[in-house]
Every structure is written in C-alpha cells, then in structure tokens.
Amino acid sequence: MKRGILMDFDDTLVETTVYFNQAKSWFATLMAGMGFPAEKALSTLNEYDIKNVQLSGGFFKDCFPRALVRLMSIAVAFMAQITAAKRGRKLKTWAGGCTGSQSGQSRALKTF
C-alpha cells in the first residue's frame, strides 16, 4: 500500500501573500529608519510570529499582527530609553505599551 500526503492549497494564502510580504517589507524599512538592522528585525519578527502560531495552535489572522505590535513596542521602548539617556534622564517604566517582563524585553533588545 502506497502512502501519501494530502495538502490543501488555500487560495486565500495565494491572494494575501503579496500583502503579507508588503507588510514585512514596510516593517523592515521602518525598523531600518529607526536604526535597527532590517534583516535582524525580520528574523526576530518571524521568530515572534512562529511563537504566536505555536501558542495559538494554528495560523490565525491575529498571529502576525501580534508579532508586529510586540516587536514595535519593544523598539519604541528602546528608542525612548535612548532619547531619555541623551537628555540625562532615566525612564522608570517602558514606553510604548510594552507587555511582558522587563527581562524578556531586555533579551529581545539584545537581538538587535
């Protein structure tokens, strides 16, 4: 008896892939403009997206946007820290609506 794999090629994926790639390109450009390496930003974004898919148990429409928001929040917080340091101030809290533990955010910032 022969074995095979059945795959369902969803036309929604084909239609939305171009928008997904445009969003990633826009994000990389935005991050590069903030001084972060674009390639590292994309690899970290993919890492967060994959984690969201694993945590939610599938490819749901909110996985990728959550990854974008998380990484942008960390970047904004990092930029706020830099700006405050340049002005001789130290922020006591993270800006930009970051979620999660401060140590987790520090690890994420080290990826840049």
Stockholm file with secondary structure:
# STOCKHOLM 1.0

chainA/1-112         MKRGILMDFDDTLVETTVYFNQAKSWFATLMAGMGFPAEKALSTLNEYDIKNVQLSGGFFKDCFPRALVRLMSIAVAFMAQITAAKRGRKLKTWAGGCTGSQSGQSRALKTF
#=GR chainA/1-112 SS CCCCCCCCCCHHHHHHHHHHHHHHHHHHHHHHHTTSCHHHHHHHHHHHHHHHHHHHTSCCTTHHHHHHHHHHHHHHHHHHHHHHHHTTCCCSSCSTTCCSCHHHHHHHHHTC
#=GC SS_cons         CCCCCCCCCCHHHHHHHHHHHHHHHHHHHHHHHTTSCHHHHHHHHHHHHHHHHHHHTSCCTTHHHHHHHHHHHHHHHHHHHHHHHHTTCCCSSCSTTCCSCHHHHHHHHHTC
//
